[in-house]
Amino acid sequence: MPKMKTKSSAKKRFKVTGTGKLKRKHAFKSHILTKKSKKRKLALTHSTLVHKSDEANIKQQLNLK
């Protein structure tokens, strides 16, 4: 049986932390920024963790156990 390939889109978007959690970036930070407040744009800059309910799906895409 051949090796399982990793989804290229997933490997570009997610990183695994040292404790095994998945790190992601916020959406809505690329354009139409004039109507968004400075506070909101600053909050979107920081990375966050993937929600627990989505973790299994993303780990499968990254071929993690």
C-alpha positions in Angstrom: 0.0 0.0 0.0 1.4 3.5 -0.9 2.1 6.2 1.6 -0.7 8.5 2.6 -0.2 12.0 1.3 -0.7 15.0 3.5 -3.2 17.6 2.3 -1.1 20.5 1.0 -3.7 23.1 2.0 -3.8 21.8 5.6 0.0 21.7 6.0 0.2 25.3 5.0 -2.5 26.4 7.4 -1.8 24.5 10.6 1.1 23.8 12.9 1.4 21.3 15.7 2.4 22.7 19.1 4.8 20.9 21.5 1.8 19.5 23.5 0.1 18.2 20.3 -2.5 20.9 19.9 -3.1 22.5 16.5 -2.3 26.2 16.0 -4.1 28.3 13.3 -4.4 31.9 12.2 -7.5 34.1 12.2 -9.4 34.8 9.0 -10.7 38.2 7.8 -7.3 40.0 8.0 -6.4 40.2 4.3 -8.6 43.0 2.8 -11.4 45.5 3.5 -9.6 46.6 6.6 -10.8 50.2 6.7 -14.1 49.4 8.3 -12.6 47.2 10.9 -11.5 48.7 14.2 -7.9 48.8 15.3 -8.7 46.6 18.3 -10.4 44.0 16.0 -7.5 43.9 13.5 -5.0 43.5 16.4 -7.0 40.6 17.8 -7.1 38.9 14.4 -3.3 39.2 14.1 -2.6 36.7 16.9 -2.8 33.0 16.3 -5.1 30.7 18.2 -5.8 27.0 18.7 -8.1 24.9 16.6 -11.4 24.0 18.2 -11.7 20.6 19.9 -14.5 19.5 17.5 -12.4 20.2 14.4 -9.1 18.7 15.7 -9.7 15.1 14.6 -10.6 16.1 11.0 -7.5 18.3 10.7 -5.2 15.6 12.2 -6.5 13.2 9.6 -5.6 15.6 6.8 -2.1 16.0 8.3 -1.8 12.2 8.7 -1.3 12.5 12.5 -2.5 9.9 14.9 
